[in-house]
Amino acid sequence: MEITIAKVLLAAVTTTTDHRIAGLPVFYAETEDEMAKMATILSRILEAVAHDMENGVYIIVKH
């Protein structure tokens, strides 16, 4: 039997420190293009999905 963790927030990627993100790793990018690229790369590494919250934050979620 295989046990996996599913439906969990793994990380956040943002361009600003203004957002109140707590309880998970936060990666800071300098531009929106860099933020999108970081989110894509992290999602591949973590075998997860990047979701654009449309408020300057991407979240990486394991489904």
C-alpha positions in Angstrom: 0.0 0.0 0.0 1.3 3.4 -1.0 0.7 6.4 1.2 0.9 9.9 -0.4 0.3 13.4 0.8 -2.4 15.1 -1.3 -4.2 18.5 -1.5 -1.6 20.4 0.5 0.0 23.9 0.0 3.8 23.4 -0.5 5.1 26.9 -1.2 4.2 30.4 -2.4 6.0 32.7 -4.9 5.6 36.4 -4.8 7.2 39.7 -5.8 6.4 41.6 -2.6 6.7 41.3 1.1 3.3 43.0 1.6 1.4 39.8 1.5 0.7 38.0 4.7 1.8 34.5 3.9 2.6 32.2 6.8 3.0 28.5 7.4 4.8 27.6 4.2 8.1 28.5 2.4 7.9 31.8 0.4 10.1 32.4 -2.6 10.6 36.1 -3.6 11.0 37.1 -7.2 12.0 40.6 -8.5 9.6 40.6 -11.5 6.4 39.1 -12.5 8.1 37.1 -15.3 10.6 35.7 -12.8 7.8 34.9 -10.4 5.9 32.9 -13.1 9.1 31.1 -14.1 9.9 30.2 -10.4 6.4 28.9 -9.8 6.6 26.7 -12.9 10.0 25.3 -12.0 9.0 24.6 -8.4 5.8 22.9 -9.5 7.9 20.6 -11.7 10.4 19.8 -9.0 7.7 19.2 -6.4 5.5 17.3 -8.8 2.7 19.8 -8.0 0.6 22.5 -9.7 1.2 26.2 -9.7 -1.9 28.4 -9.3 -1.9 32.1 -10.0 -4.0 33.8 -7.3 -4.1 36.9 -9.4 -3.0 39.1 -6.5 0.8 38.9 -7.1 1.1 35.4 -5.5 1.4 31.9 -7.0 0.8 29.0 -4.7 2.2 25.5 -5.3 -0.3 22.8 -4.5 0.1 19.1 -4.4 -3.2 17.6 -5.7 
